[in-house]
Amino acid sequence: MSRLGRFASGALAVALSGLMAAPLYAQLPAHLRDFPLASRKASGEPIAPMFNGWIGNPDGSVQLVFGFANQNREDVLDIPLGPDNKLEPARFDGAQPTHFPTYRRGGFVGIQERGVFAVTVPADMAGTEVIWTLTSGGQTYSVPGRATSTSYEMSPDPAAFGSTNPAIRFDPNGMESTDREGIYASRLTARVGEPVTLTAYVQDRGVREQYPELPRFIYPVGTEWILHQGPAVPEFDQARITGRERDRQDAGESGRQDGNGWEQVTTQATFPVPGDYVVRLRVDNFSAPDSKFDNQCCWTNAYVPVTITP
C-alpha cells in the first residue's frame, strides 16, 4: 500500500473511533465526563466516601472501616446527619462524621482521611452491605462496605516488628478501644466559650520483645483531637502531638505514666456555638519503624460527646 493509502486508512480509523467514542462520552453522567483529567478546585467539589477495608472477628462478626476524601483544595465542608449523609441499614447510621477537613498528605493516601470510623456487622447479618451516601457539591456518591473481597481484608495481627493498635481508655479501669470503631466517653456538658478538659489514657501495645535489634520496645504514642460531628470547629489548645514530640518533652501534658505504661493525655477545647458535638481522639504509634498511616497501621479511635449550652 502506498504512503498516501496508509495515511488515508489511518485517518479513516481515527475518524471512526471518534464517531464511536463521542456517543459513549455523551452517555456518561455530566459529573463524570471531565473528572479524570480535571484539576482539583479550591471549592465546590464533593466529598467522596471511601471504604477502607474489613476485619473478621473470632465470633463471626465483621468490622467495616470507612474514610473519606475531600476533593476541594481549600473548602472544609460540614454535612449534617440526614438524607445527605447517611448509613444504610439505618441501625448503623450516626457513626459517620459530619465534618470534612481538607488534607494534603504525601505518598499513597494523598487527600484521603482513612479509618475515620467503623461499624460492626454481627454474625447473624453476615453478608450485609453497609452503604455510606454523601451528597455535596451538587453530586451524590455512595460506597458499599462489604466483606466479600480478600483484597480489602485487613489483618489485626502485629506488624513486621510487633506494632499493634495502641489502647485508649477514658477511665483508668474502664473499657478500652484498640480499633477504628472505638469507644465513647461519658457525655460532657459546658457553655459556649467555656474551656472543656478532654482527658484519656493511652498505651502502646506493641509486642516487640523478640526483636532485640530495635532501639526500644515501647514507643511514645501520638495523639490528635479532631472534630467528628458538630455545628462548628472547636479551638483546641493543642490538637496534635506526634509520638516523637511527646518523647522529647511532656508536650504540655502531665507526662504521668503508671507501672503498666498507661499515660494520661489531655487538651482544652473551647466551643464557639451551642449544640451537640463529638470529638474523635486518634492515637497512633507512627514513631515505631513498622507503623505508618499509609499502611493502615497502627492507630486507634475513641470519641468524646460534648453538649454545649448558650
N, C-alpha and C positions, 0 to 999 in steps of 0.2 A: 504494500500500500504506500502511496506517495505521502510525503510530509504533509501536503495540503489535506489529503484524505484523513490522515491520522488526526490532524488538528480539528477537522470538521466533526469527526466521530467523537472526539473528546468534548468539544463544545456542546454537541447534542446530548451527551451523557450528563454533563453538568446542568444543562437546561432542564432535562427530565428530572434529575434528582431535586432540583429547586422546585419544580412543579409539584413533586410528591411531598416534599418537606413542608411547603407552605400550608397545605390543608392541615397537616398534623400539628404544626405550630399554632394555627388558628383554633384548633380544638383544645389546646391547653387552657386551663383557667388563667385569667388575666394576671393573677398574682404569682404565677409560676413561669410566665413567658420569659422574663428578663432576670429571674433570680440567679441562675448560675454565674453570670458574668457581672452582676450588679455589685457595686461597692456599697459598704455599709454607710447608712446615712446617720447624721447626728441625732435625728429624732424621727418619729413617725413610723418606725419599723416595729414589727410584732415581737412578742416573747414566744420562743419555741419551747414547749415542754419536752423533756428528754427522759427516756427510760435507760437507766444506767446498768441494770442487771438484777439478778435474783440469787438468793441464797436458800438452799434447802435446809430445814431444821430436822433434828432427830425424830420429832413427833409427827412428821409428815406435813407440817405447815410450811409455807414458803414466804420469805420476806422479799418484797419487790421494792427496789430502790430507784428514786427519781431525782432528777436535777432539771436545770433549765439553761437556756441561752438567750440573753437579752441582745437582740441584733442591732440595737442602737449604739452608736459610739458614745453618746452623752446622756440621752434621756433615761432617767430612772423612772420606772413605772410602778404603779400600785393598782392591782386588780382585786377588788373585794371578792370574798366568797359569794358564790351565786351562779347564775347562768353563764357568766363569762369566765368563771374559774371554779371548776367542779371536778370531783372524782365520782366515777360510777363503777360499781354499785354504790348507792347512797350511804351504806353503812361505813364506808371508808372516807367519806367526804369530811373535810375540815382539817386534815393533817397537812395539806399543802400550804406553801407560802402565799402571801398576798403582796409582798414587797420584792421588787426585782431590780437589784442594782446592776450596773454595768461592770464587766471585768475585762481586763486586758492581760491575761496570763500568757506566758510563752509556752512553747512546747506543744504537746499533743492537745491539751484541753482548750487553749485559746480563750474564747469568751464564755465557755461553759462554767456553770457552778454545779458541781457534782455532789451527789449524796445529800441533798438538802433535806429530804425526808424519806421515810419508808413506811410501808404498811405490810401487815402480816395476813396472808390468806390462810385460814385454818385448813386442816387436813380434810375436813368434810366438804370443803369447797374447792378441792383440787381441780386445777384446770381453769378456774375462773380468771378472766381478764379484768384488770383494774385499769380504767381508761381515764387519763387526765386531759381535760379540754380547757384551752385558754383562748379567749378572744381579745385581741388588741391590735392596734394599727390597722383596723378595718379588715382583719383576717382572723380566721379560726383554725387552730391546729389541735389535733387530738393525737395522743400517743398511747398505745396499749402497753401495759405491763403484763408480761406473761412468762411463765416458767416452762417454755417449750423448746428453747434452743440452748444447747450446751455452750454456744458461743457467748451467751450472756450470763453464764453461771459464774458466780463469784465465790471464792473459797474463803471460809473463815479460819483456815489453818494459818499457823505462823509463817511469816515471810522468810526470805532466804537466810537471814541472820537472827531469826527468832522474834521479830517485831509482831505484835498483835495490836488490836484496837485498845487504846487506853480506856480506863474506867472513870466514870463520873458518878458521884453521889451528891445529893443536896443535904443529906444528913449523914454524919459520920457512920452511923449504924443502920442507915436506911437502905432503900432499894438502890440498885446501881444500873447504869447503862454501859454496854460495851458494843453498841452497834449504831446504825443510822436511824433506826426508829426511835430510840431514845426513851427517856422517862420525863415526866412532868413534875416540876416542883409544886409546892402548895402556892396558891394564888397570893400575890402581894397586892396591897392597896396603898395608894398615895394620892397626893394632889398635884395639880399642874404646877410645874416649876419647882417641886419639892424633890430633892435628890433621893433616890432609892438605892439601897445597897443590895447588889446581886452577889450571892456567895455560892460556891460549890467546892467540892473536894475531888481532887483528881489524882490519878495514879498511872504510871507507866506499867504495862502488863507484859512486857517482853519476856521471853524465855530464852535467855542468851548464855546461860552458864556453860553450855557445851561449845562455845566459841571463844576460846582463850585469846585469840588474835585481836578481838575487839578491844578498843581502848576503855570501854566501860560496859556494864551490864544493864544499868538503869539510866535512861536518858530523860532530861527535863522535858516536860511537855509544853507545847504551845497552846494558847487559848485565844479564841475570838468570840466576842459577843455581837450578834447580828440580829437586826430586826427581822422577824419571821412574818408576823402579822401585826397590823395596827394602822391607825389613821395618819401617823406622822412619825418621822425618824427621831428617836431619842438621841440625846447627846450623852455619849459615854466618856468618862474621864480618861479611860484607857481601854479602847475597844479591842486591841490586838497586841499580844505579846508572843513572840516566837520562842521556841524552846532554847535557842542559843542566847537570846536576850535574857531569858529567865535564869539561865545558867551563869551568866556574868554578874547578875545582881538580883536583888529581891524584887526588882521590877515594880516597886511601889506597893507591893503586897506584903502580907505577913511573913512569907517565906517559911512559915512553920510547917514542919513535916513530922508525922508521928513515926513510931517504930516500924510500921508496916508500909511506909513510903507514901502515905496519903498527904497531899499538900492542899492547903486552903488557898483558893483564888477568889478575888473579889474585883468588882468595879462599881462605880457610881453611875447611875443612869438618871437623866432628867428628861421628863416627857413634856412636850410643848402644848398638847391639846388633850382634852378628856377622851376617854374611850377604853376599849379592851385591847390589850396588846399581848403578843407572845414574842419573847426574846429567845433566840436559839444560841446555845453555847456549843461551839465546836472545839473539841480538844484533840490535838494531834501529837504524834511523836516523829515529826518530819526531820528532827535533828539526828535520828538514827540512820545508819547507812543504807538500810533496806526499806525505808518508808518514804513514799512520795505521793503527792496528790494525783499526779498523772496516772499512777498505777492503782488507784483506788485503795491505797494502803498508806497509813493506818490512822483513822480518826473516828471519833465517836460524837454523837449528838445528844443533847439534852435541852429541855425547853422550860422557860420560866414565864407563866402567865401573870400579867400585871393589869390591874384595873386602876385607871386614873380618873379622879373626880375633879370638878372645877375648883 
